[in-house]
Amino acid sequence: MNTAKASKNKTALLPELTKGFLKENPTLRLVLGTCPTLAISTSLNAALGMGVAATAVLLLSNITISALRRVIPEKVRIPAYITIIAGIVTLVQMIVKAYAPAVDQALGVYLPLITVNCIIFGRADAYASSHSVAASAFDAIGMGVGFTAALSLMAIMREFLGAGSIMGLRLGGMTPMAILILPPGGFFVYGCLIALSNWISRKMNKPILKEEAGCAGCAGCGGCENSSAAEGGHAS
């Protein structure tokens, strides 16, 4: 019984982990954290550093706020959340400065500004404050991975096409389009990725039509084995 219960809990937590990859991707679907996304995505090194740092802060803050959700008074929840997040950001910044000074230099002011990142505070207030520690941890990891993936994809496109390099390694055979590493290029690439993510999401959520499910259109649809698959297309 305990094994079955543990398996059920893992199954229930899986959507909390995967929703941040595409369905509720914080950058491409929820459009949060736009400022660091546009500023840091000119270099893959900086994008990965920002993604890892933000994920660490998100995970630690979600766990802490979820664990204290019954203790923090409703009237002071926002100052309490900001204090918790700021303390965790300071800790992460000290670790980055000590062990990855190149990343600290690449991120610059955007590392301490993780404190006011909409993704961090948004997940704390909208999710961690009302869910269990385990669910909040899975939510944080999924959102962090989604943010890192979106940031890295933008950085690859902008650095490769705009500077002719990847992670500082020069790639020959093409003329860089320098505008892509400038702010207008960042907005252009960002818009293209948002459009692509919306298109993929619509394709994934497209209802199955009767013809696609192999439905012959007979009168006995209610008892057909394809009826449940074709249900989404019956309205038409």
Buried (B, 14 or more C-beta within 10 A) or exposed (E): EEEEEEEEEEEEBEEBBBBBBBBBBBBBBBEBBEEBBBBBBBBBBBBBBBBBBBBBBBBBBBBBBBEBBEEBEEEEBEEBBBEBBBBBBEEBBEEBEEEBEEBBEBBEEBBBBBBEBBBBBBBBBEBBBEBBBBBBBBBBBBBBBBBBBBBBBBBBBBBBBBBBBBEEEEEEEEEBBEBBBBEEBBEBBBEEBBEEBEEEBEEEEEEBBBEBBEBEEEEEBEEBEBBEBBBBBEEE
